[in-house]
Amino acid sequence: MSPDGKHSSGLGGQTPTADYDGFAEAYAAETESSLLNGYYARPAILDLAGDVVGRRILDVGCGAGPLFEALRDRGAIVTGIDPSVKMLELARKRLGDGAALRQADLNDPLPFPDDAFDDAVACLVLHYLEDWTAPLAELRRVLTPGGRLIVAVNHPFVYKYTNPDGGSYFATHEYGLECNFSGQNVVLSQWHRPLHAITGAFIEAGFRIAVVSEPPPAPGAHERFPDEVETPDSAFLCFLFFVLEAA
Ligand SMILES: C[S@@+](CC[C@H](N)C(=O)[O-])C[C@H]1O[C@@H](n2cnc3c(N)ncnc32)[C@H](O)[C@@H]1O
């Protein structure tokens, strides 16, 4: 199983991209209730977040807004950012005029004051970034002391399973990931980094690692996806989840 949808690795003649504008609708439709998104990444993030009533939460790379909506339904005060205009348009349709959505890129300074949020969630976003130093410093800055950054990233061990002839596990490097979202072929540009680089970047940025999680898929996954999830307690490696506390 590999990250982000139905895919195998390779370039397939297309230029790898992290710009979701060209396939926003296809991505949103594919991942609304897919195994890896609807039954794995999002439920895992929500479980890790726990009781969010009244918490100010920044949804980083909010995409079409499914996680934003779920957090808001649970009583959080959510702000979503994404660089993709098309993804934000879909989020706006889903979430309504009153939703706090802004176009922003994690590679740039964030348009928020210090201590603006109690939590941030970054679900399947950080692996699009080459350098995590400034983005993590910005996330630390906008979180209140003791605030949490809840992250889902590509599990670094999966890279070598799916790319046995790819680059070194130990080197941070870009690779192209062939995906098919609702019939549209896309090559995503992603960055592999080894586990020590992931955890080291969090600690360097001033976060304490409170939880590392390799959860099973959500209840109901076996019934909905019996070929991929063969028994009710089947588990697989795909993403790695962290709860980080701003020191
Ligand atoms: C795999 S999708 C995940 C969307 C959403 N978090 C979810 O779980 O449904 C990745 C999202 O990250 C956004 N993204 C890509 N590069 C980004 C960056 N540099 N800063 C912030 N978001 C980015 C994309 O536009 C896209 O909406």
The ligand as a Gaussian input file, in Angstrom:
#p B3LYP/6-31G(d) Opt

LIG

0 1
 C       -2.899000      15.237000      -0.002000
 S       -3.781000      16.778000       0.027000
 C       -4.476000      16.729000       1.665000
 C       -5.610000      17.661000       1.855000
 C       -6.256000      17.606000       3.257000
 N       -5.279000      17.908000       4.289000
 C       -6.896000      16.280000       3.497000
 O       -6.377000      15.506000       4.306000
 O       -7.934000      16.006000       2.862000
 C       -2.423000      17.919000       0.201000
 C       -2.853000      19.363000       0.323000
 O       -1.665000      20.113000       0.660000
 C       -1.664000      21.288000      -0.070000
 N       -0.266000      21.773000      -0.184000
 C        0.669000      21.399000      -1.096000
 N        1.782000      22.115000      -0.917000
 C        1.546000      22.947000       0.143000
 C        2.299000      23.961000       0.783000
 N        3.535000      24.264000       0.366000
 N        1.752000      24.647000       1.808000
 C        0.491000      24.347000       2.234000
 N       -0.280000      23.396000       1.653000
 C        0.235000      22.717000       0.609000
 C       -2.285000      20.931000      -1.409000
 O       -2.745000      22.073000      -2.114000
 C       -3.377000      19.978000      -0.972000
 O       -4.598000      20.648000      -0.723000

